[in-house]
Amino acid sequence: MPNLTAAAAGPSSFDVLVIGGGVAGTTAAACLRDLRPRLSIAIVEPETVHHYRPGWTLVATGQAAAPAMQRPREQCIPSGVAWIRAGADRIDAEARCLSLADGRVLRYRKLLVATGLVSRWDQVDGLAATLGRNGVTSIYRADLAEVTRTLVADFKGGRAVFVRPQLPIQCAGSAQSILYAAADLFRRRGLATALSFHVDGPALHSVVHYDRTLAEVARQYGIDLQLGSRLLAVDGDRRTARFQRLDGTLVEQPFDLLHVAPPQGPTPLIVTSGLGDADGWLPVDRSTLRHLRHPDVFGIGDCCTASGSKTVAAIRAQAPVVARNLLAAIDELDLPARYDGYSACPILTSRERVLLAEFGHNGQMLPSFGGDPRLPRRRYALLKRHLLPRLYWRMLDGHLGIDWHAPLRNRRLPTPVITP
Ligand SMILES: Cc1cc2nc3c(=O)[nH]c(=O)nc-3n(C[C@H](O)[C@H](O)[C@H](O)COP(=O)(O)OP(=O)(O)OC[C@H]3O[C@@H](n4cnc5c(N)ncnc54)[C@H](O)[C@@H]3O)c2cc1C
């Protein structure tokens, strides 16, 4: 059980204060505790439920039940780590203190920022008002994963429109997972469907080899791929979405089903505390995860600039690095650990196959397993469905398992035969 005494004791001081009790903050706190059990560590987090977000894809595709994708927060906070149930209001990096929304002030020796990101539903006119109604849904919200499953399962044919916003977003591949899983289902049922995918960007994936695979998958499903197309507005009652193309042209697209991955951005705390970069993300050294301007501040996960791709897989690789470096910083030593930029996203290309896209900084592939990494495989679908959720819950308590991402060198790649 977490140590709750600190929460009741008023203003307090900690060796390491972690802001954000998502997978990044929790895993890093557990790693710190394991490396140095006598360290005083607290996680500041207002929400009482921890969500396994990759599971929302499983729920939406009928492969898992929604309740299994969340746990009470108190079961997820590592033992020996204090949980302060409050929102952080403002960081004063010079004074090394944190003001909470309830007025308390906490002091720290080192700060770890792990606040994730925020979905900006408001950036698309009319979207928030019609979410969950009029055929409009998203797997990027816990309560809509089941709505998505029902909408896809009950679809009788017609125009199905899928949307991916400008990057960065959480696990960008998930916006494609739901598209291909739905396309697979519609094809099996023989439904007359016009599928389109609007991408606010130049490609389906930043790694050219995965991009080619995904373009081929989209082609095989007959998906109308619209690159450089930004969703501006949704009119739920008229079931029409408005897009803007790169040349400024506005396009009205009627739909019977609309799946939207929302625009996403940095959390307000980073911006209001003056710790952000020009776009509001926490700027960290991409190897050591230390803040570029404030040596007592480190970052991990979706909130920071360590990886262009925001995933649990990246956090799995970052957590032991940031824990070791935080301890070295406390001891006033050189930072010993380096993050290599690893990230991964299992992208469903059908109900039965997954493309395991693993990659690092600069777009190189970092495949962990044998075989051509560009091929969607059944065994990766089993990994996504059965193994990864179990590994996730264990990871929160510092059990990182084997470091399977230690990169194999890429072989010369022949032209693959792709089966979605
Ligand atoms: C649909 C979907 C599918 C995905 N699939 C995959 C996948 O297959 N594989 C994969 O690797 N990744 C996947 N991801 C991405 C992955 O879930 C995220 O990268 C990961 O959960 C981010 O963790 P985090 O701890 O950085 O942020 P979060 O989980 O967002 O946690 C941040 C925490 O900080 C707290 N917080 C924010 N502001 C404050 C504040 N001011 N004070 C205190 N606390 C605050 C929040 O309440 C939150 O609990 C998926 C994501 C989605 C949405």
The ligand as an ORCA input file, in Angstrom:
! r2SCAN-3c Opt
* xyz 0 1
  C      -5.826      4.566    -27.685
  C      -4.382      4.467    -27.258
  C      -3.654      3.349    -27.602
  C      -2.320      3.246    -27.245
  N      -1.625      2.118    -27.587
  C      -0.328      1.996    -27.222
  C       0.393      0.792    -27.530
  O      -0.152     -0.143    -28.127
  N       1.680      0.706    -27.160
  C       2.307      1.729    -26.488
  O       3.479      1.579    -26.167
  N       1.650      2.886    -26.172
  C       0.353      3.038    -26.516
  N      -0.344      4.187    -26.201
  C       0.383      5.343    -25.602
  C       0.527      5.225    -24.096
  O      -0.682      4.838    -23.500
  C       1.005      6.555    -23.532
  O       2.209      6.909    -24.202
  C       1.254      6.468    -22.036
  O       0.114      6.045    -21.344
  C       1.710      7.823    -21.510
  O       2.007      7.724    -20.148
  P       2.411      9.009    -19.293
  O       2.587      8.517    -17.910
  O       3.507      9.754    -19.955
  O       1.135      9.961    -19.386
  P      -0.312      9.724    -18.754
  O      -0.685      8.302    -18.754
  O      -1.201     10.684    -19.470
  O      -0.138     10.161    -17.240
  C       0.065     11.497    -16.887
  C      -0.536     11.710    -15.509
  O      -0.186     13.025    -15.078
  C      -1.280     13.545    -14.377
  N      -1.185     15.002    -14.396
  C      -1.302     15.839    -15.454
  N      -1.186     17.110    -15.061
  C      -0.986     17.068    -13.717
  C      -0.811     18.057    -12.742
  N      -0.825     19.382    -13.023
  N      -0.629     17.674    -11.444
  C      -0.608     16.359    -11.122
  N      -0.779     15.381    -12.017
  C      -0.979     15.736    -13.295
  C      -2.509     13.022    -15.124
  O      -3.645     13.006    -14.278
  C      -2.054     11.630    -15.507
  O      -2.475     10.648    -14.595
  C      -1.700      4.307    -26.526
  C      -2.449      5.432    -26.162
  C      -3.784      5.517    -26.519
  C      -4.578      6.731    -26.098
*
